[in-house]
């Protein structure tokens, strides 16, 4: 049985018979026969990975909200 994880977009006329991980985009008319990893954009028949979503791939590199590096005075001496 196929599993579709959260935050995944599946466009019209697509057929899913494998795992689709989170934050994926499956193009219209695609047939997913193999598992799609996180953040993948897959299109065609059979579906193949065309690229990865840049927005979610960069999330891990962004500083955490509220950390010292994101404060307004980061890197400056306070007077």
BELBEL-V294777 format. One record per residue. RES is the residue in three letters. PHI is phi as a letter, one per 30 degrees, with the letter a starting at -180 (999 if undefined). OMEGA is omega in degrees with one decimal (none if undefined). Layout:
res->RES phi->PHI omega->OMEGA
res->RES phi->PHI omega->OMEGA
//
This chain:
res->UNK phi->999 omega->179.1
res->UNK phi->d omega->176.9
res->UNK phi->b omega->178.2
res->UNK phi->c omega->-177.2
res->UNK phi->d omega->-174.8
res->UNK phi->d omega->178.0
res->UNK phi->h omega->179.3
res->UNK phi->c omega->176.6
res->UNK phi->c omega->175.4
res->UNK phi->b omega->-175.7
res->UNK phi->d omega->-174.7
res->UNK phi->e omega->173.6
res->UNK phi->h omega->177.0
res->UNK phi->c omega->177.4
res->UNK phi->b omega->-178.1
res->UNK phi->c omega->176.9
res->UNK phi->b omega->179.4
res->UNK phi->b omega->179.2
res->UNK phi->d omega->172.2
res->UNK phi->c omega->-176.2
res->UNK phi->d omega->-173.8
res->UNK phi->d omega->177.6
res->UNK phi->i omega->178.3
res->UNK phi->c omega->172.1
res->UNK phi->b omega->178.5
res->UNK phi->c omega->-175.1
res->UNK phi->d omega->-178.5
res->UNK phi->d omega->177.4
res->UNK phi->i omega->-178.7
res->UNK phi->d omega->174.9
res->UNK phi->c omega->-176.4
res->UNK phi->d omega->-178.5
res->UNK phi->c omega->178.0
res->UNK phi->b omega->-178.2
res->UNK phi->d omega->176.5
res->UNK phi->c omega->-178.7
res->UNK phi->d omega->179.0
res->UNK phi->e omega->173.0
res->UNK phi->i omega->-178.1
res->UNK phi->c omega->169.4
res->UNK phi->c omega->-175.7
res->UNK phi->b omega->-178.8
res->UNK phi->b omega->170.6
res->UNK phi->j omega->-178.9
res->UNK phi->b omega->-2.5
res->UNK phi->d omega->-176.0
res->UNK phi->d omega->174.0
res->UNK phi->b omega->-177.5
res->UNK phi->d omega->-179.4
res->UNK phi->c omega->178.4
res->UNK phi->a omega->176.2
res->UNK phi->c omega->179.8
res->UNK phi->d omega->-176.4
res->UNK phi->d omega->-175.7
res->UNK phi->e omega->-177.2
res->UNK phi->d omega->178.6
res->UNK phi->d omega->-179.4
res->UNK phi->d omega->-178.6
res->UNK phi->e omega->-177.4
res->UNK phi->d omega->-178.7
res->UNK phi->d omega->-179.0
res->UNK phi->d omega->177.1
res->UNK phi->d omega->179.9
res->UNK phi->d omega->178.0
res->UNK phi->d omega->179.5
res->UNK phi->j omega->178.4
res->UNK phi->d omega->-176.8
res->UNK phi->d omega->-176.5
res->UNK phi->d omega->179.9
res->UNK phi->c omega->-179.4
res->UNK phi->d omega->-175.9
res->UNK phi->d omega->-177.1
res->UNK phi->c omega->-176.7
res->UNK phi->d omega->176.7
res->UNK phi->i omega->-179.5
res->UNK phi->c omega->175.7
res->UNK phi->d omega->178.4
res->UNK phi->d omega->-178.8
res->UNK phi->c omega->none
//
